[in-house]
Each structure stands twice: as C-alpha cells, then as structure tokens.
Amino acid sequence: MCGRYASTKNPADLVKEFDAVDETDGKARDADYNVAPTKNVVTVVQRHPRDAEGIVLDDEPAVRSLRVMRWGLVPFWAKDPSVGNRMINTRAETATGKPAFKRALAKRRCLVPADGWYEWRKTDGKKEPFFMTGEDLAFAGIWESWRDKNEPDAEPLITFSIITTDAIGRLTDIHDRMPLLMAKDSWANWLDPDRDEVGELLTPPRELIDTLELRPISDRVNNVRNNGPELIERVEAGAADLDDALFQVPK
C-alpha cells in the first residue's frame, strides 16, 4: 500500500517538470516531508477546457495543469465524504471492475508528484521504516469531484486515490505492495483525457524500480506530526542485517 509519502517540490518546479500550468491558486504547500491521508496536495491532470456554461470543449486541445486535491477518494455518489478516509489506495488488480473506481479510471486520471514514499518492514516483531526514492517520481492516481447535495452552491470537493500494485524486484524485501509508479514516457498516455483504456499502463515499470534507492530512516516518520528533511535522512540500523547492495544508491 502507500499510506505516507514526501512531496517537497514547489509549484514553479513542478510546472517545469510536468510541462503544466499552475492552477493551485496559492493553496499548494511548498514542501511536505510527511504527506498523510486527508491532506491537500498537488496533483497533475490534463483536461479539455470548458466554455462559460461549463460545457467541455472536446475540440479544443487538452491543458495539463497542477491542481490541489485531498488525499482519499470520495466517489461522486457517496452520501458522506468521510468514505474517502478508507479510499486512499486503489488496487490496480480490481480498479477496472469496482464501481467506486471504474469510472474514474476511465475518465479522471492524475499523476501525484513525489520525492519518494515510506514503507515499514516487519522484522522480529518490529517495524523498520524505509524511504523509497528516485528521480522524476510520479504515482498513478484517479480523482473524483463530489458535491454535498444539501449545499448545491458549495464548491465541489476534489479528491484522489493512489493506485497500488504488487511489489516487484528489491521492493519485495520491504513490503508486498507499492504505489504504481508511472514512467516519464508514459505520463502523456496516462493523463490523456481522450483515452478510456489504460490497462497496459497498470504494470509497474521494472526499469524505473531498479533505479530506486531503498533508504533506511529513523522512526521519527512514524508520527504524522513530524515534518522536515530529517525524516528522509539515511540511518544505518535498518540495513545492518541485509545485503549492502540492496540499499546502495543506484548510479
């Protein structure tokens, strides 16, 4: 699964990295080293523009933009937004069939920029935290727009979920699940609003996984109130009993 990650790049840097326009309206936090469910974070979407009446202009080029969304998917049909607390992740294996995710997977996909994500390895009854990190990381996600039927004039709540898959390669030594990483050359296909079928993109890119650093870190990350660069600093305790090559920084 993916229940915590780090996202520290500011919108100006993300605009360049993703070739997008900034539509965060000043709501983006520049650096968050301990992103947790229900937080508002920056995502990347690509949508056709709308006219003054809100009609989608399908014949106009789609625009890629940065948007702030809340982590925890609230389906459009949900009666209560609290359901999002249980939908922070979407399993790739079942996303195409479950009603809560099927429509969003076909029509509302996003990328979630990240420096890396946290996972805990169980060893001798203890949980050791690790930070999986690399260059140009983006998680595959889906998003929804929800409105409170009791307040029809209120702003819609925009939420997202991170897609997860079985872990592969070296990551299996840490946890059995991982966020679905989207290779840079697949960003355009994933975000394409005119593309309904993305089944072939739901497989994690092995070549990207092989470049990741699996960094043992301190247990300060366990507390969601802690937030700062010290959370991602390497410590040696977690790697002491394993092959050193597993944790070396790829060149």
C-alpha positions as CSV (number, residue, x, y, z in Angstrom):
1,M,0.0,0.0,0.0
2,C,1.0,3.7,0.1
3,G,0.0,5.5,3.2
4,R,2.7,8.1,3.6
5,Y,5.0,9.9,1.1
6,A,7.1,13.0,0.7
7,S,6.5,15.8,-1.8
8,T,8.8,18.8,-1.4
9,K,9.0,20.5,-4.9
10,N,7.3,23.9,-5.2
11,P,4.7,24.6,-7.9
12,A,7.2,26.5,-10.0
13,D,9.5,23.5,-10.2
14,L,6.6,21.1,-10.9
15,V,5.3,23.4,-13.7
16,K,8.7,22.8,-15.5
17,E,9.0,19.1,-14.7
18,F,5.5,18.2,-15.9
19,D,5.2,20.9,-18.6
20,A,2.0,22.1,-16.9
21,V,0.3,25.4,-15.9
22,D,-0.2,26.2,-12.2
23,E,-3.8,26.2,-11.2
24,T,-3.2,25.7,-7.5
25,D,-4.4,29.2,-6.7
26,G,-1.8,29.6,-3.9
27,K,-3.2,26.6,-2.0
28,A,-0.1,24.4,-2.5
29,R,2.3,23.8,0.3
30,D,5.9,24.1,-1.0
31,A,7.4,21.2,1.0
32,D,5.7,18.3,2.9
33,Y,8.0,15.5,4.1
34,N,5.2,13.6,5.7
35,V,2.1,13.6,3.4
36,A,-0.7,11.6,5.1
37,P,-4.2,10.8,4.1
38,T,-6.8,13.7,4.1
39,K,-4.1,16.3,3.4
40,N,-4.4,18.6,0.4
41,V,-1.6,18.1,-2.0
42,V,-0.6,18.9,-5.6
43,T,-1.5,16.6,-8.4
44,V,-1.3,16.8,-12.2
45,V,-4.3,16.5,-14.5
46,Q,-4.9,17.1,-18.2
47,R,-8.4,18.3,-19.2
48,H,-10.2,19.9,-22.2
49,P,-11.2,23.5,-21.4
50,R,-14.9,24.4,-20.7
51,D,-16.9,27.3,-22.0
52,A,-18.7,29.9,-19.8
53,E,-21.6,27.5,-19.2
54,G,-19.3,24.6,-18.1
55,I,-19.6,22.6,-21.3
56,V,-16.5,20.6,-22.2
57,L,-14.9,21.8,-25.4
58,D,-13.7,18.4,-26.8
59,D,-12.4,20.0,-30.0
60,E,-10.0,22.3,-28.0
61,P,-6.5,20.9,-27.0
62,A,-6.4,19.5,-23.5
63,V,-4.4,21.5,-21.0
64,R,-2.1,19.9,-18.4
65,S,-2.3,21.6,-15.1
66,L,-1.4,21.4,-11.4
67,R,-4.4,21.1,-9.1
68,V,-4.7,20.8,-5.3
69,M,-6.7,17.7,-4.2
70,R,-7.4,16.0,-0.9
71,W,-5.9,12.5,-0.5
72,G,-8.7,10.0,0.0
73,L,-11.2,9.3,-2.9
74,V,-14.8,10.3,-2.4
75,P,-16.9,8.8,-5.2
76,F,-19.4,11.2,-6.7
77,W,-22.3,9.1,-5.5
78,A,-21.1,8.9,-1.8
79,K,-23.5,10.3,0.8
80,D,-20.7,11.3,3.2
81,P,-17.2,12.5,2.4
82,S,-15.8,10.5,5.3
83,V,-15.8,7.5,3.0
84,G,-12.6,9.0,1.5
85,N,-10.7,8.1,4.6
86,R,-10.9,4.4,3.6
87,M,-10.1,5.0,-0.1
88,I,-6.5,6.4,-0.1
89,N,-5.4,3.5,-2.3
90,T,-6.9,1.7,-5.3
91,R,-5.7,-1.8,-6.2
92,A,-4.7,-2.0,-9.9
93,E,-5.9,-5.6,-10.0
94,T,-9.5,-4.6,-9.2
95,A,-9.7,-1.0,-10.3
96,T,-11.3,-1.8,-13.7
97,G,-14.2,-3.7,-12.1
98,K,-15.2,-1.9,-8.8
99,P,-17.9,0.8,-9.2
100,A,-16.0,3.1,-6.8
101,F,-13.0,3.2,-9.2
102,K,-14.1,2.1,-12.7
103,R,-15.5,5.4,-13.9
104,A,-12.6,7.5,-12.5
105,L,-10.0,5.1,-14.0
106,A,-11.6,5.6,-17.5
107,K,-12.2,9.4,-17.3
108,R,-10.4,11.0,-14.4
109,R,-6.7,10.1,-14.0
110,C,-4.0,12.1,-12.4
111,L,-0.3,12.0,-11.5
112,V,0.9,12.5,-8.0
113,P,4.4,14.1,-7.8
114,A,6.6,12.6,-5.1
115,D,10.1,12.6,-3.9
116,G,9.5,9.1,-2.6
117,W,7.3,7.1,-0.3
118,Y,7.6,5.4,3.1
119,E,7.1,1.8,4.0
120,W,7.7,-0.3,7.1
121,R,9.4,-3.7,7.0
122,K,8.4,-6.1,9.7
123,T,11.5,-7.7,11.4
124,D,11.4,-9.7,14.6
125,G,8.2,-8.1,15.8
126,K,9.4,-4.6,15.0
127,K,8.6,-2.3,12.1
128,E,11.6,-0.6,10.4
129,P,10.8,2.5,8.3
130,F,12.3,2.9,4.8
131,F,12.2,5.7,2.2
132,M,12.0,4.6,-1.4
133,T,13.2,7.5,-3.6
134,G,14.4,8.3,-7.1
135,E,14.3,10.9,-9.8
136,D,11.2,12.2,-11.6
137,L,8.8,10.1,-9.5
138,A,5.1,10.3,-10.0
139,F,2.4,7.9,-8.7
140,A,-0.6,7.0,-10.9
141,G,-3.8,8.2,-9.4
142,I,-7.5,8.7,-10.1
143,W,-9.7,11.5,-8.9
144,E,-13.3,12.5,-8.3
145,S,-15.4,15.6,-7.8
146,W,-18.0,15.3,-5.0
147,R,-20.8,17.8,-4.1
148,D,-22.9,17.9,-1.0
149,K,-26.5,17.5,-2.1
150,N,-27.5,19.6,0.9
151,E,-25.3,22.5,-0.2
152,P,-25.6,22.6,-4.0
153,D,-23.9,26.0,-4.3
154,A,-20.8,25.0,-2.3
155,E,-17.5,24.4,-4.0
156,P,-17.0,20.7,-5.0
157,L,-14.6,18.5,-3.1
158,I,-11.9,17.2,-5.3
159,T,-10.2,14.0,-4.0
160,F,-7.8,11.4,-5.3
161,S,-6.6,7.9,-4.7
162,I,-3.1,6.4,-5.4
163,I,-3.1,3.2,-7.4
164,T,-1.1,0.3,-5.9
165,T,0.3,-3.0,-7.3
166,D,2.2,-6.0,-6.1
167,A,5.7,-5.0,-5.2
168,I,8.4,-6.2,-7.6
169,G,12.2,-6.5,-7.5
170,R,14.0,-5.3,-4.5
171,L,10.9,-3.7,-3.1
172,T,9.5,-7.1,-2.1
173,D,12.1,-7.2,0.7
174,I,10.4,-4.2,2.3
175,H,6.6,-4.7,1.6
176,D,4.3,-6.7,-0.6
177,R,2.6,-3.7,-2.1
178,M,3.8,-0.5,-3.8
179,P,2.4,2.6,-5.4
180,L,2.1,2.3,-9.2
181,L,4.9,4.4,-10.5
182,M,4.4,6.0,-13.9
183,A,7.5,6.2,-16.1
184,K,8.0,9.7,-17.6
185,D,7.5,8.4,-21.1
186,S,4.0,7.2,-20.1
187,W,2.8,10.4,-18.4
188,A,1.1,11.7,-21.6
189,N,-0.8,8.4,-22.2
190,W,-1.9,8.2,-18.6
191,L,-3.2,11.8,-18.5
192,D,-4.8,11.7,-22.0
193,P,-8.5,12.6,-21.4
194,D,-9.5,11.1,-24.7
195,R,-8.1,7.7,-23.7
196,D,-10.5,5.4,-21.9
197,E,-8.5,2.2,-21.8
198,V,-5.3,2.1,-19.8
199,G,-5.0,-1.5,-18.8
200,E,-1.5,-1.8,-20.3
201,L,-0.3,1.0,-18.1
202,L,-1.2,-0.7,-14.8
203,T,2.0,-2.7,-14.7
204,P,4.9,-1.2,-12.7
205,P,7.9,-0.2,-14.9
206,R,10.8,-2.5,-13.9
207,E,13.4,-0.3,-15.3
208,L,12.3,2.6,-13.0
209,I,12.1,0.3,-10.0
210,D,15.7,-0.8,-10.5
211,T,16.9,2.8,-10.1
212,L,15.3,3.4,-6.8
213,E,17.2,3.9,-3.5
214,L,15.8,2.0,-0.6
215,R,16.9,4.1,2.3
216,P,16.6,3.1,5.9
217,I,15.4,6.0,8.0
218,S,14.6,6.9,11.6
219,D,11.3,6.1,13.3
220,R,10.6,9.8,13.6
221,V,8.4,9.4,10.5
222,N,6.1,7.2,12.5
223,N,4.5,10.3,14.0
224,V,2.5,12.2,11.3
225,R,3.1,15.4,13.3
226,N,6.8,15.3,12.5
227,N,7.7,17.1,9.3
228,G,11.1,18.1,8.0
229,P,14.1,17.0,5.9
230,E,15.4,15.0,8.8
231,L,12.7,12.4,8.2
232,I,14.3,11.2,4.9
233,E,17.9,11.2,6.2
234,R,19.6,7.8,6.0
235,V,20.4,5.8,9.1
236,E,22.4,2.5,9.1
237,A,20.4,0.4,11.6
238,G,17.9,-0.8,9.0
239,A,20.5,-2.1,6.6
240,A,22.7,-3.9,9.1
241,D,21.4,-7.4,8.6
242,L,20.8,-7.3,4.8
243,D,22.9,-7.4,1.7
244,D,24.6,-3.9,1.4
245,A,23.9,-3.9,-2.4
246,L,20.2,-3.9,-1.8
247,F,20.4,-0.4,-0.2
248,Q,23.2,1.3,-2.2
249,V,22.3,4.4,-4.2
250,P,22.0,3.3,-7.9
251,K,24.5,5.0,-10.2
